[in-house]
């Protein structure tokens, strides 16, 4: 099965600084490792443009989007919180990132390229409707979910978020709805930013039961992740039977990441991707779009992405196949 590739050198022009965890070096490492390991030559580059404001404002307050644009144009150094750095090109990079993710969604829905990996920045899953935070400006995955519902008429979109930090923005945007199932496995909120994502947070009103938070204790690794996939994630996704799967693909739960305390290995992202691919094959005609979020250990980041992308090439399509991971 073809795997799409969403990437543009313009993403490097979202400049933070040379010591900031979320910096352009991350994309340099990813592209280099994918090229050296081979999968980049097999991926299908997708054409894309900056996203129009309409789908962005389905999710974000228009006044916030305008504030973000003005802050970048006027040369502000950060927005929302002091760790969320911006530069004059950051707004345009954020629009382009959203545009790339939406292009991947369109390619999947048309059947042209059912799966894609979007190597975009700035990341998105912490961005709230009206607030930038945690290095995130526009919520790429949340906008994509809303786009799939409004533009393509889907009624069940699953978002799986394995970034080590809880995706507070995605949860809060959809927590009172049932057309998006949000599943997040992350380090315990008592020990890590942003301090949300407790098990008791399950959605509200008509969305109650459509948020699944799985906090992991510091030091957790492959064994613990296998258990939560088997016991919690698989059963809930099977029950929901999503028409499309979006993946908030952070690679910062890896042993040695400088701002977290979990112990996954690069190979962990291979079997976890295989698990999500199987769900997409089973219920979503293989439709899966993976969007880069965190991952700040430059030694391991590229290795993790290679494992992830190789698993996206999985050719299995038998929805009744036994799980072998």
Buried (B, 14 or more C-beta within 10 A) or exposed (E): BBBBBBBBEEBBBBBBEEEBBBBBBBBEBBBEBBEEBEBBEEBEEBEBEBBEBEBBBBBBEEEBBEBBBEBBEEEBEBBBBEBBBBBBBBBBBBBBBBBBBBBBBBBBBEEEBBBBBBBBBBBBBBBBEEBBBBBBBBBBBBBBBBBBBEBBEBEBBBBBBBBBBBBBBBBBBBBBBBBBBBBBBBBBBEEBBBEBBEEEBBBEEEBEBBBBBBBBEEEBBBEBBBEBBEEBBBEBBEEBEBBBBBBBBBBBBBBEBEBBBBBBBBEBBBBBBBBBBBBBBBBBBBBBBBBBBBBBBBEBBBBBBBBBBBBBBBEBEEEEEEEEB
